[in-house]
């Protein structure tokens, strides 16, 4: 009787997601939601209490999938594209999830949060990233570009926007495994410094510098961005790709301020980041399992913070659909190597990352989040070309 009541309540809750047709299966019972021919089936091995769905729809459904209590018959990405296109219908009790949604912004805690994701292991990331080891939105300049070509395009595009000249100094805040700085040194002869909190990325980047013979041009340091002003370093150019999402909403102005303090007058700053139209606290499932402490800035927050520090915004570009395509490439690579992932981690982890990559692709497809590049100068710079496509 109790199971029957839970089943009925669960189905009634899920009936709100009726924009497109799908089936719900629970044991011997099937239900259809929406009008038309269903494109996928959500197969529940056991019911999810409505109390969990109301506390956090994303946590309840995400954990059920991770635990194997929920299976998708059909394409996982298409199913997530359906649900995440209706995120306004999700329930989130922010009061009950306060500790999960709002974490400490201390240096110690933020280092712990960053390393929990990026220090999973270089061997893991090498399975499904391209050879550049770029873990951010690629740029598909041509329809048939491979993921590798698109990542090379992205870095080349950023470096062109920065209008680099030989002998300039370039700082990469959140440098990852270092491909951008390696390309900058090789193609433009700039002197580059990368900072990261990830020990795994730090070691890999150090190895790459030595392998490429770039010790005279490049260096990488384990450093929090908040320590930049007291480092004594200054730069002609600053770039940050996919890092500001980790600093926390209260620290966005500080992040921009610290970048400004180490940038020479007239210098260019390129910020590449996942963005949203309005400000929100973030998704509970992503925060619990993928990016602890992660918060997505709105575009207007970043531009406002730049204005407060005397930056002149020169160019703003949205690459949202490029990230959708990037994530679909990662998801395919991940599935192609899923047996190797299983040899490294348990089944719950395997399903979690599969869900993460597909879900993120769906959120970009639905415009729930965007990907922006902002190019700005510290004060007035009259030396760069007057046309956008320089």
QUIKA-V669616 format. One record per pair of residues at least 4 apart in sequence whose C-alpha atoms are under 8 Angstrom apart, sorted by sequence separation. I is the first residue (numbers start at 1). J is the second residue. D is the distance in Angstrom with one decimal. If there is no record, write none. Layout:
i=[I | I]
j=[J | J]
d=[D | D]
This chain:
i=[1 | 2 | 3 | 4 | 5 | 6 | 7 | 8 | 9 | 10 | 11 | 12 | 25 | 26 | 48 | 49 | 50 | 51 | 52 | 53 | 56 | 57 | 58 | 59 | 60 | 61 | 62 | 63 | 64 | 65 | 72 | 74 | 75 | 76 | 77 | 78 | 79 | 80 | 81 | 82 | 83 | 86 | 93 | 94 | 97 | 98 | 99 | 105 | 106 | 107 | 108 | 109 | 110 | 111 | 112 | 113 | 114 | 115 | 116 | 120 | 121 | 122 | 123 | 124 | 125 | 126 | 129 | 130 | 140 | 141 | 145 | 146 | 147 | 148 | 149 | 150 | 151 | 152 | 153 | 154 | 155 | 156 | 157 | 158 | 159 | 160 | 164 | 178 | 179 | 180 | 181 | 182 | 183 | 184 | 185 | 186 | 198 | 199 | 200 | 201 | 202 | 203 | 204 | 205 | 206 | 207 | 208 | 209 | 210 | 214 | 215 | 223 | 224 | 227 | 228 | 229 | 240 | 243 | 244 | 247 | 248 | 251 | 252 | 253 | 254 | 255 | 256 | 257 | 258 | 259 | 260 | 263 | 282 | 283 | 284 | 285 | 286 | 287 | 288 | 297 | 298 | 299 | 300 | 301 | 302 | 303 | 304 | 305 | 306 | 307 | 319 | 320 | 321 | 322 | 323 | 324 | 325 | 326 | 327 | 328 | 329 | 330 | 331 | 332 | 333 | 334 | 337 | 338 | 339 | 340 | 341 | 342 | 345 | 346 | 347 | 348 | 349 | 350 | 351 | 352 | 353 | 354 | 355 | 356 | 357 | 358 | 359 | 360 | 361 | 362 | 363 | 364 | 377 | 25 | 48 | 52 | 53 | 64 | 65 | 74 | 104 | 105 | 114 | 115 | 126 | 129 | 140 | 145 | 159 | 175 | 183 | 184 | 185 | 196 | 197 | 209 | 210 | 223 | 228 | 247 | 263 | 282 | 285 | 286 | 287 | 297 | 306 | 307 | 342 | 345 | 363 | 364 | 385 | 24 | 25 | 32 | 53 | 64 | 65 | 104 | 129 | 175 | 184 | 185 | 196 | 209 | 263 | 286 | 287 | 306 | 307 | 363 | 364 | 23 | 24 | 52 | 53 | 72 | 94 | 126 | 185 | 287 | 306 | 23 | 24 | 52 | 53 | 125 | 184 | 244 | 247 | 342 | 23 | 24 | 61 | 138 | 140 | 141 | 172 | 209 | 341 | 22 | 23 | 140 | 209 | 303 | 21 | 22 | 139 | 170 | 181 | 244 | 21 | 22 | 48 | 138 | 139 | 141 | 181 | 282 | 338 | 11 | 20 | 21 | 138 | 140 | 181 | 206 | 282 | 20 | 21 | 137 | 138 | 139 | 140 | 206 | 281 | 282 | 18 | 19 | 20 | 21 | 22 | 23 | 138 | 139 | 205 | 281 | 17 | 18 | 20 | 21 | 22 | 25 | 48 | 132 | 138 | 178 | 280 | 17 | 18 | 21 | 22 | 23 | 24 | 25 | 26 | 27 | 130 | 131 | 134 | 137 | 279 | 15 | 20 | 21 | 22 | 23 | 24 | 25 | 26 | 27 | 130 | 202 | 279 | 7 | 14 | 15 | 22 | 23 | 24 | 25 | 26 | 132 | 175 | 202 | 279 | 335 | 11 | 22 | 24 | 26 | 132 | 170 | 172 | 174 | 175 | 176 | 202 | 276 | 278 | 334 | 26 | 130 | 168 | 169 | 170 | 171 | 172 | 173 | 174 | 175 | 238 | 275 | 276 | 277 | 166 | 167 | 168 | 169 | 170 | 171 | 172 | 173 | 174 | 176 | 274 | 275 | 276 | 277 | 45 | 46 | 165 | 166 | 167 | 168 | 169 | 170 | 171 | 172 | 173 | 174 | 199 | 274 | 275 | 276 | 277 | 331 | 45 | 46 | 164 | 165 | 166 | 167 | 169 | 171 | 177 | 194 | 196 | 198 | 275 | 44 | 45 | 155 | 159 | 165 | 176 | 177 | 191 | 192 | 193 | 194 | 195 | 196 | 197 | 238 | 44 | 45 | 164 | 176 | 191 | 192 | 193 | 194 | 195 | 196 | 197 | 237 | 331 | 43 | 44 | 156 | 177 | 178 | 182 | 190 | 191 | 192 | 193 | 194 | 195 | 196 | 197 | 234 | 235 | 236 | 237 | 330 | 331 | 42 | 43 | 155 | 177 | 189 | 193 | 195 | 196 | 226 | 234 | 235 | 236 | 245 | 42 | 43 | 176 | 185 | 195 | 226 | 229 | 233 | 234 | 235 | 238 | 244 | 245 | 328 | 42 | 43 | 178 | 195 | 225 | 228 | 234 | 237 | 238 | 239 | 240 | 241 | 242 | 243 | 327 | 328 | 41 | 42 | 228 | 236 | 237 | 238 | 239 | 240 | 241 | 242 | 327 | 40 | 41 | 58 | 182 | 185 | 226 | 229 | 235 | 236 | 237 | 238 | 239 | 240 | 241 | 242 | 40 | 41 | 57 | 185 | 225 | 229 | 239 | 327 | 328 | 40 | 56 | 57 | 228 | 327 | 39 | 40 | 56 | 57 | 326 | 55 | 56 | 182 | 324 | 325 | 10 | 13 | 54 | 55 | 56 | 181 | 324 | 10 | 53 | 54 | 55 | 323 | 324 | 10 | 40 | 54 | 7 | 9 | 10 | 324 | 6 | 7 | 9 | 55 | 135 | 323 | 324 | 6 | 55 | 134 | 6 | 134 | 321 | 3 | 6 | 133 | 320 | 321 | 134 | 248 | 320 | 133 | 248 | 249 | 132 | 246 | 247 | 248 | 249 | 320 | 246 | 247 | 249 | 323 | 245 | 246 | 252 | 253 | 256 | 260 | 320 | 245 | 252 | 256 | 320 | 245 | 319 | 320 | 173 | 245 | 253 | 257 | 318 | 319 | 320 | 252 | 253 | 256 | 318 | 319 | 318 | 319 | 317 | 318 | 316 | 317 | 316 | 317 | 315 | 316 | 315 | 316 | 314 | 315 | 313 | 314 | 315 | 20 | 313 | 314 | 19 | 289 | 313 | 314 | 171 | 312 | 313 | 170 | 173 | 175 | 311 | 312 | 17 | 169 | 170 | 171 | 172 | 173 | 174 | 175 | 290 | 311 | 312 | 19 | 168 | 169 | 170 | 171 | 172 | 173 | 174 | 311 | 312 | 168 | 169 | 170 | 171 | 172 | 173 | 174 | 310 | 311 | 312 | 17 | 168 | 170 | 172 | 174 | 310 | 173 | 286 | 17 | 16 | 299 | 315 | 162 | 122 | 119 | 121 | 122 | 118 | 119 | 119 | 115 | 118 | 119 | 122 | 114 | 115 | 118 | 114 | 115 | 111 | 111 | 276 | 277 | 276 | 277 | 275 | 276 | 274 | 275 | 274 | 275 | 274 | 275 | 273 | 274 | 272 | 273 | 272 | 273 | 271 | 272 | 271 | 272 | 270 | 271 | 270 | 271 | 136 | 270 | 136 | 162 | 269 | 270 | 162 | 268 | 269 | 162 | 268 | 269 | 161 | 268 | 269 | 267 | 268 | 266 | 267 | 158 | 266 | 265 | 266 | 264 | 265 | 266 | 267 | 263 | 266 | 107 | 260 | 114 | 110 | 110 | 105 | 105 | 117 | 117 | 114 | 113 | 114 | 102 | 113 | 147 | 101 | 113 | 139 | 101 | 101 | 137 | 140 | 147 | 101 | 110 | 139 | 100 | 138 | 137 | 138 | 101 | 137 | 97 | 100 | 136 | 100 | 138 | 104 | 137 | 103 | 102 | 101 | 129 | 128 | 128 | 129 | 128 | 127 | 128 | 127 | 128 | 127 | 162 | 161 | 124 | 124 | 163 | 62 | 58 | 59 | 58 | 59 | 58 | 56 | 161 | 160 | 137 | 84 | 85 | 80 | 81 | 84 | 85 | 76 | 80 | 84 | 68 | 67 | 77 | 81 | 85 | 66 | 76 | 77 | 80 | 81 | 84 | 66 | 85 | 77 | 78 | 81 | 66 | 77 | 81 | 65 | 66 | 65 | 62 | 62]
j=[5 | 6 | 7 | 8 | 9 | 10 | 11 | 12 | 13 | 14 | 15 | 16 | 29 | 30 | 52 | 53 | 54 | 55 | 56 | 57 | 60 | 61 | 62 | 63 | 64 | 65 | 66 | 67 | 68 | 69 | 76 | 78 | 79 | 80 | 81 | 82 | 83 | 84 | 85 | 86 | 87 | 90 | 97 | 98 | 101 | 102 | 103 | 109 | 110 | 111 | 112 | 113 | 114 | 115 | 116 | 117 | 118 | 119 | 120 | 124 | 125 | 126 | 127 | 128 | 129 | 130 | 133 | 134 | 144 | 145 | 149 | 150 | 151 | 152 | 153 | 154 | 155 | 156 | 157 | 158 | 159 | 160 | 161 | 162 | 163 | 164 | 168 | 182 | 183 | 184 | 185 | 186 | 187 | 188 | 189 | 190 | 202 | 203 | 204 | 205 | 206 | 207 | 208 | 209 | 210 | 211 | 212 | 213 | 214 | 218 | 219 | 227 | 228 | 231 | 232 | 233 | 244 | 247 | 248 | 251 | 252 | 255 | 256 | 257 | 258 | 259 | 260 | 261 | 262 | 263 | 264 | 267 | 286 | 287 | 288 | 289 | 290 | 291 | 292 | 301 | 302 | 303 | 304 | 305 | 306 | 307 | 308 | 309 | 310 | 311 | 323 | 324 | 325 | 326 | 327 | 328 | 329 | 330 | 331 | 332 | 333 | 334 | 335 | 336 | 337 | 338 | 341 | 342 | 343 | 344 | 345 | 346 | 349 | 350 | 351 | 352 | 353 | 354 | 355 | 356 | 357 | 358 | 359 | 360 | 361 | 362 | 363 | 364 | 365 | 366 | 367 | 368 | 381 | 30 | 53 | 57 | 58 | 69 | 70 | 79 | 109 | 110 | 119 | 120 | 131 | 134 | 145 | 150 | 164 | 180 | 188 | 189 | 190 | 201 | 202 | 214 | 215 | 228 | 233 | 252 | 268 | 287 | 290 | 291 | 292 | 302 | 311 | 312 | 347 | 350 | 368 | 369 | 390 | 30 | 31 | 38 | 59 | 70 | 71 | 110 | 135 | 181 | 190 | 191 | 202 | 215 | 269 | 292 | 293 | 312 | 313 | 369 | 370 | 30 | 31 | 59 | 60 | 79 | 101 | 133 | 192 | 294 | 313 | 31 | 32 | 60 | 61 | 133 | 192 | 252 | 255 | 350 | 32 | 33 | 70 | 147 | 149 | 150 | 181 | 218 | 350 | 32 | 33 | 150 | 219 | 313 | 32 | 33 | 150 | 181 | 192 | 255 | 33 | 34 | 60 | 150 | 151 | 153 | 193 | 294 | 350 | 24 | 33 | 34 | 151 | 153 | 194 | 219 | 295 | 34 | 35 | 151 | 152 | 153 | 154 | 220 | 295 | 296 | 33 | 34 | 35 | 36 | 37 | 38 | 153 | 154 | 220 | 296 | 33 | 34 | 36 | 37 | 38 | 41 | 64 | 148 | 154 | 194 | 296 | 34 | 35 | 38 | 39 | 40 | 41 | 42 | 43 | 44 | 147 | 148 | 151 | 154 | 296 | 33 | 38 | 39 | 40 | 41 | 42 | 43 | 44 | 45 | 148 | 220 | 297 | 26 | 33 | 34 | 41 | 42 | 43 | 44 | 45 | 151 | 194 | 221 | 298 | 354 | 31 | 42 | 44 | 46 | 152 | 190 | 192 | 194 | 195 | 196 | 222 | 296 | 298 | 354 | 47 | 151 | 189 | 190 | 191 | 192 | 193 | 194 | 195 | 196 | 259 | 296 | 297 | 298 | 188 | 189 | 190 | 191 | 192 | 193 | 194 | 195 | 196 | 198 | 296 | 297 | 298 | 299 | 68 | 69 | 188 | 189 | 190 | 191 | 192 | 193 | 194 | 195 | 196 | 197 | 222 | 297 | 298 | 299 | 300 | 354 | 69 | 70 | 188 | 189 | 190 | 191 | 193 | 195 | 201 | 218 | 220 | 222 | 299 | 69 | 70 | 180 | 184 | 190 | 201 | 202 | 216 | 217 | 218 | 219 | 220 | 221 | 222 | 263 | 70 | 71 | 190 | 202 | 217 | 218 | 219 | 220 | 221 | 222 | 223 | 263 | 357 | 70 | 71 | 183 | 204 | 205 | 209 | 217 | 218 | 219 | 220 | 221 | 222 | 223 | 224 | 261 | 262 | 263 | 264 | 357 | 358 | 70 | 71 | 183 | 205 | 217 | 221 | 223 | 224 | 254 | 262 | 263 | 264 | 273 | 71 | 72 | 205 | 214 | 224 | 255 | 258 | 262 | 263 | 264 | 267 | 273 | 274 | 357 | 72 | 73 | 208 | 225 | 255 | 258 | 264 | 267 | 268 | 269 | 270 | 271 | 272 | 273 | 357 | 358 | 72 | 73 | 259 | 267 | 268 | 269 | 270 | 271 | 272 | 273 | 358 | 72 | 73 | 90 | 214 | 217 | 258 | 261 | 267 | 268 | 269 | 270 | 271 | 272 | 273 | 274 | 73 | 74 | 90 | 218 | 258 | 262 | 272 | 360 | 361 | 74 | 90 | 91 | 262 | 361 | 74 | 75 | 91 | 92 | 361 | 91 | 92 | 218 | 360 | 361 | 47 | 50 | 91 | 92 | 93 | 218 | 361 | 48 | 91 | 92 | 93 | 361 | 362 | 49 | 79 | 93 | 47 | 49 | 50 | 364 | 47 | 48 | 50 | 96 | 176 | 364 | 365 | 48 | 97 | 176 | 49 | 177 | 364 | 47 | 50 | 177 | 364 | 365 | 179 | 293 | 365 | 179 | 294 | 295 | 179 | 293 | 294 | 295 | 296 | 367 | 294 | 295 | 297 | 371 | 294 | 295 | 301 | 302 | 305 | 309 | 369 | 295 | 302 | 306 | 370 | 296 | 370 | 371 | 225 | 297 | 305 | 309 | 370 | 371 | 372 | 305 | 306 | 309 | 371 | 372 | 372 | 373 | 372 | 373 | 372 | 373 | 373 | 374 | 373 | 374 | 374 | 375 | 374 | 375 | 374 | 375 | 376 | 82 | 375 | 376 | 82 | 352 | 376 | 377 | 235 | 376 | 377 | 235 | 238 | 240 | 376 | 377 | 83 | 235 | 236 | 237 | 238 | 239 | 240 | 241 | 356 | 377 | 378 | 86 | 235 | 236 | 237 | 238 | 239 | 240 | 241 | 378 | 379 | 236 | 237 | 238 | 239 | 240 | 241 | 242 | 378 | 379 | 380 | 86 | 237 | 239 | 241 | 243 | 379 | 243 | 356 | 89 | 89 | 372 | 388 | 237 | 200 | 198 | 200 | 201 | 198 | 199 | 200 | 197 | 200 | 201 | 204 | 197 | 198 | 201 | 198 | 199 | 197 | 198 | 368 | 369 | 369 | 370 | 369 | 370 | 369 | 370 | 370 | 371 | 371 | 372 | 371 | 372 | 371 | 372 | 372 | 373 | 372 | 373 | 373 | 374 | 373 | 374 | 374 | 375 | 241 | 375 | 242 | 268 | 375 | 376 | 269 | 375 | 376 | 270 | 376 | 377 | 270 | 377 | 378 | 377 | 378 | 377 | 378 | 270 | 378 | 378 | 379 | 378 | 379 | 380 | 381 | 378 | 381 | 224 | 378 | 246 | 246 | 247 | 247 | 248 | 290 | 291 | 291 | 291 | 292 | 281 | 292 | 326 | 281 | 293 | 319 | 282 | 283 | 319 | 322 | 329 | 284 | 293 | 322 | 284 | 322 | 322 | 323 | 287 | 323 | 284 | 287 | 323 | 288 | 326 | 293 | 326 | 293 | 293 | 293 | 330 | 330 | 331 | 333 | 333 | 333 | 334 | 334 | 337 | 337 | 375 | 375 | 341 | 344 | 384 | 285 | 283 | 284 | 284 | 285 | 285 | 284 | 390 | 390 | 371 | 359 | 362 | 358 | 359 | 362 | 363 | 355 | 359 | 363 | 348 | 348 | 358 | 362 | 366 | 348 | 358 | 359 | 362 | 363 | 366 | 349 | 368 | 361 | 362 | 365 | 351 | 362 | 366 | 351 | 352 | 352 | 352 | 355]
d=[6.3 | 6.2 | 6.0 | 6.2 | 6.2 | 6.0 | 6.2 | 6.2 | 6.2 | 6.3 | 6.1 | 7.5 | 5.8 | 6.4 | 7.0 | 6.7 | 6.0 | 6.2 | 6.2 | 4.3 | 6.1 | 6.1 | 5.6 | 5.8 | 6.2 | 6.3 | 6.2 | 6.0 | 6.2 | 5.9 | 6.2 | 7.9 | 6.3 | 6.2 | 5.9 | 6.3 | 6.5 | 5.7 | 5.8 | 7.1 | 6.8 | 7.4 | 6.4 | 5.6 | 6.1 | 5.8 | 6.2 | 6.6 | 6.1 | 6.0 | 6.3 | 6.2 | 6.1 | 6.1 | 6.1 | 7.0 | 6.2 | 4.9 | 6.7 | 7.1 | 6.8 | 6.1 | 6.6 | 7.6 | 5.9 | 7.2 | 5.6 | 6.9 | 8.0 | 7.1 | 5.7 | 6.1 | 6.2 | 6.3 | 6.1 | 6.1 | 6.4 | 6.1 | 5.9 | 6.2 | 6.2 | 6.1 | 6.3 | 6.4 | 6.7 | 6.9 | 6.9 | 6.2 | 6.2 | 6.2 | 6.1 | 6.2 | 5.8 | 5.4 | 4.6 | 8.0 | 6.1 | 6.2 | 6.3 | 6.0 | 6.1 | 6.3 | 6.2 | 6.2 | 6.5 | 6.1 | 6.0 | 6.1 | 6.3 | 5.9 | 6.9 | 6.8 | 7.4 | 6.4 | 7.6 | 7.5 | 7.5 | 7.6 | 7.9 | 5.9 | 6.6 | 6.1 | 6.4 | 6.0 | 6.0 | 6.3 | 6.2 | 6.3 | 6.7 | 6.3 | 8.0 | 6.0 | 7.8 | 6.2 | 6.1 | 6.1 | 5.0 | 5.0 | 5.7 | 6.5 | 6.8 | 6.4 | 5.9 | 6.1 | 6.2 | 6.2 | 6.4 | 6.7 | 6.5 | 5.3 | 6.7 | 6.6 | 6.3 | 6.1 | 6.0 | 6.3 | 6.3 | 6.3 | 6.0 | 6.2 | 6.2 | 6.0 | 6.2 | 6.1 | 6.4 | 5.8 | 6.5 | 6.2 | 6.4 | 6.7 | 6.2 | 6.2 | 6.2 | 6.5 | 6.2 | 6.0 | 6.3 | 6.4 | 6.1 | 6.1 | 6.1 | 6.3 | 5.8 | 6.1 | 6.3 | 6.3 | 6.3 | 6.4 | 6.3 | 6.2 | 6.2 | 6.1 | 6.3 | 4.5 | 7.3 | 7.1 | 7.7 | 4.9 | 4.7 | 7.6 | 6.2 | 6.1 | 8.0 | 7.7 | 7.4 | 6.8 | 5.9 | 5.9 | 6.7 | 7.7 | 7.9 | 6.7 | 4.9 | 7.4 | 7.8 | 5.2 | 6.3 | 7.9 | 7.3 | 6.8 | 7.8 | 7.3 | 7.6 | 5.8 | 4.5 | 7.0 | 5.2 | 6.8 | 6.6 | 6.8 | 5.2 | 5.5 | 6.4 | 5.6 | 6.5 | 7.6 | 7.8 | 5.3 | 6.4 | 7.4 | 7.0 | 7.8 | 6.2 | 6.4 | 6.7 | 6.0 | 8.0 | 7.4 | 6.1 | 7.6 | 7.9 | 6.2 | 6.2 | 6.8 | 5.1 | 7.9 | 5.5 | 7.6 | 7.4 | 6.8 | 6.9 | 6.4 | 7.8 | 5.7 | 6.3 | 5.7 | 7.5 | 7.6 | 7.7 | 7.4 | 7.5 | 6.4 | 4.5 | 7.6 | 7.7 | 7.3 | 7.8 | 6.9 | 7.3 | 6.8 | 6.7 | 5.9 | 6.1 | 4.8 | 7.6 | 7.4 | 7.1 | 5.5 | 4.8 | 8.0 | 6.0 | 7.5 | 5.4 | 6.7 | 7.2 | 5.1 | 6.2 | 7.0 | 7.6 | 7.5 | 7.4 | 7.6 | 7.8 | 4.1 | 4.6 | 7.1 | 7.4 | 7.5 | 5.9 | 5.5 | 5.4 | 7.7 | 7.9 | 5.7 | 7.9 | 6.7 | 6.4 | 7.0 | 5.7 | 6.3 | 7.0 | 5.8 | 7.6 | 6.2 | 7.3 | 4.7 | 7.1 | 7.9 | 7.5 | 4.4 | 7.8 | 6.3 | 4.2 | 6.9 | 7.8 | 7.0 | 5.3 | 7.3 | 7.7 | 7.8 | 7.8 | 4.6 | 5.8 | 6.4 | 5.7 | 6.1 | 6.1 | 7.5 | 6.5 | 6.8 | 6.7 | 7.7 | 7.8 | 5.7 | 7.7 | 6.7 | 5.4 | 4.5 | 4.9 | 4.7 | 5.1 | 6.9 | 5.4 | 6.7 | 6.6 | 7.6 | 8.0 | 7.8 | 5.8 | 6.1 | 6.0 | 6.1 | 6.5 | 7.3 | 5.1 | 7.1 | 5.6 | 7.7 | 7.9 | 7.6 | 7.6 | 7.2 | 7.7 | 6.8 | 7.6 | 7.0 | 5.8 | 6.7 | 6.8 | 6.5 | 5.4 | 7.4 | 7.7 | 8.0 | 7.8 | 5.7 | 6.2 | 5.8 | 6.3 | 6.2 | 5.5 | 5.9 | 7.2 | 5.6 | 6.2 | 5.5 | 5.3 | 6.0 | 4.9 | 4.7 | 4.7 | 4.9 | 4.8 | 5.4 | 4.8 | 7.9 | 6.3 | 5.2 | 4.5 | 6.6 | 7.8 | 6.1 | 6.1 | 4.7 | 4.9 | 6.2 | 5.7 | 6.3 | 5.9 | 6.5 | 6.9 | 7.6 | 7.4 | 7.3 | 5.1 | 6.5 | 8.0 | 6.9 | 4.9 | 7.8 | 6.6 | 7.5 | 5.3 | 6.4 | 7.9 | 7.9 | 5.0 | 7.9 | 7.8 | 7.4 | 5.9 | 5.9 | 6.0 | 5.7 | 6.9 | 7.0 | 5.7 | 7.1 | 8.0 | 6.1 | 5.8 | 6.4 | 5.7 | 6.6 | 5.4 | 6.8 | 4.6 | 7.9 | 7.6 | 7.8 | 4.6 | 4.8 | 5.0 | 4.5 | 4.9 | 5.2 | 6.0 | 6.5 | 5.7 | 5.7 | 6.6 | 7.9 | 6.1 | 5.4 | 7.5 | 6.9 | 5.9 | 6.6 | 5.6 | 6.3 | 5.7 | 5.8 | 6.5 | 8.0 | 6.1 | 6.0 | 7.8 | 7.2 | 6.4 | 6.9 | 5.1 | 7.7 | 5.0 | 7.7 | 7.6 | 5.5 | 7.1 | 7.9 | 4.5 | 5.0 | 5.4 | 7.0 | 6.0 | 6.1 | 7.8 | 7.6 | 7.4 | 7.3 | 6.1 | 6.4 | 5.7 | 5.8 | 7.9 | 6.7 | 7.0 | 7.5 | 5.0 | 7.2 | 7.8 | 7.6 | 7.2 | 6.6 | 6.4 | 5.5 | 6.5 | 5.7 | 6.5 | 6.3 | 5.9 | 7.1 | 6.1 | 7.0 | 5.8 | 6.5 | 7.8 | 5.0 | 5.1 | 4.8 | 4.8 | 5.1 | 4.6 | 4.8 | 7.2 | 7.0 | 5.0 | 7.3 | 7.9 | 6.5 | 6.6 | 6.0 | 7.7 | 7.0 | 5.9 | 6.5 | 5.9 | 6.1 | 6.2 | 6.8 | 5.6 | 6.7 | 5.5 | 7.3 | 7.2 | 6.2 | 7.9 | 7.1 | 6.2 | 4.8 | 7.4 | 5.4 | 7.0 | 5.2 | 7.1 | 7.1 | 5.5 | 6.7 | 8.0 | 6.4 | 4.5 | 7.6 | 7.6 | 7.3 | 6.8 | 7.3 | 5.1 | 5.3 | 6.4 | 7.4 | 4.6 | 6.4 | 6.9 | 6.5 | 4.9 | 7.2 | 7.1 | 6.8 | 6.5 | 7.2 | 5.6 | 7.9 | 5.8 | 5.3 | 6.2 | 7.8 | 6.5 | 7.2 | 7.6 | 6.7 | 5.8 | 7.2 | 8.0 | 7.5 | 6.1 | 7.3 | 6.6 | 7.3 | 7.4 | 6.3 | 6.0 | 6.5 | 7.0 | 6.9 | 7.6 | 7.2 | 6.7 | 6.5 | 6.0 | 6.6 | 7.3 | 5.7 | 8.0 | 7.5 | 4.8 | 7.6 | 7.0 | 7.1 | 5.7 | 6.4 | 7.9 | 8.0 | 6.5 | 6.9 | 7.6 | 5.3 | 7.3 | 6.3 | 4.8 | 5.2 | 7.1 | 4.8 | 6.9 | 6.7 | 5.2 | 6.2 | 6.8 | 5.2 | 7.5 | 7.2 | 7.9 | 7.3 | 5.6 | 6.1 | 4.6 | 7.7 | 5.5 | 6.6 | 6.9 | 5.3 | 5.7 | 6.7 | 7.9 | 4.6 | 5.8 | 6.5 | 7.6 | 5.1 | 7.1 | 5.5 | 7.0 | 6.9 | 6.0 | 5.1 | 7.8 | 8.0 | 4.2 | 7.1 | 6.4 | 5.2 | 6.6 | 5.7 | 7.5 | 7.4 | 5.9 | 5.2 | 6.7 | 5.0 | 6.2 | 6.4 | 6.0 | 6.4 | 6.2 | 7.5 | 7.6 | 5.4 | 6.4 | 7.9 | 7.7 | 5.2 | 4.8 | 4.7 | 4.9 | 4.8 | 6.9 | 4.6 | 6.1 | 6.0 | 6.3 | 5.6 | 6.2 | 5.5 | 7.5 | 7.5 | 6.2 | 5.6 | 6.8 | 6.7 | 7.6 | 7.5 | 7.9 | 5.5 | 5.7 | 7.2 | 7.8 | 7.3 | 7.1 | 7.5 | 7.7 | 7.0 | 6.5 | 6.1 | 6.7 | 7.6 | 6.1 | 6.7 | 5.4 | 6.9 | 7.3 | 7.6 | 7.8 | 6.9 | 5.3 | 7.5 | 6.8 | 7.4 | 6.0 | 7.9 | 6.9 | 7.4 | 4.9 | 7.9 | 5.7 | 5.8 | 6.8 | 5.0 | 5.7 | 5.6 | 4.4 | 6.4 | 5.7 | 6.4 | 7.3 | 5.6 | 5.8 | 6.6 | 7.9 | 4.4 | 5.5 | 6.6 | 6.8 | 5.2 | 5.6 | 6.6 | 7.2 | 4.5 | 6.3 | 6.2 | 5.8 | 6.5 | 7.4 | 7.0 | 5.3 | 7.0 | 5.7 | 6.1 | 7.9 | 4.4 | 7.6 | 5.5 | 6.4 | 5.8 | 5.5 | 7.6 | 4.9 | 5.6 | 5.5 | 7.4 | 6.4 | 5.8 | 7.5 | 7.3 | 4.9 | 7.3 | 7.0 | 7.4 | 7.7 | 7.6 | 7.4 | 6.8 | 6.6 | 6.6 | 7.6 | 7.2 | 7.7 | 7.9 | 5.4 | 7.0 | 6.6 | 6.6 | 7.8 | 7.2 | 8.0 | 8.0 | 6.4 | 6.7 | 6.5 | 7.4 | 5.9 | 7.0 | 6.3 | 6.5 | 6.5 | 6.8 | 4.8 | 7.7 | 7.0 | 7.9 | 6.7 | 5.9 | 7.8 | 6.1 | 5.7 | 7.0 | 7.1 | 6.4 | 5.8 | 7.8 | 7.5 | 4.7 | 7.4 | 5.1 | 7.0 | 7.2 | 6.5 | 7.9 | 7.4 | 7.1 | 8.0 | 7.2 | 6.7 | 7.3 | 6.2 | 6.8 | 4.7 | 5.8 | 7.0 | 7.3 | 7.3 | 7.8 | 7.6 | 7.7 | 7.2 | 7.4 | 6.7 | 7.3 | 7.9 | 5.9 | 6.2 | 8.0 | 6.0 | 5.1 | 4.6 | 5.5 | 5.1 | 7.0 | 6.8 | 6.2 | 7.2 | 7.4 | 7.4 | 7.7 | 7.6 | 7.8 | 7.5 | 5.3 | 6.6 | 7.2 | 7.2 | 5.4 | 7.8 | 7.9 | 7.7]
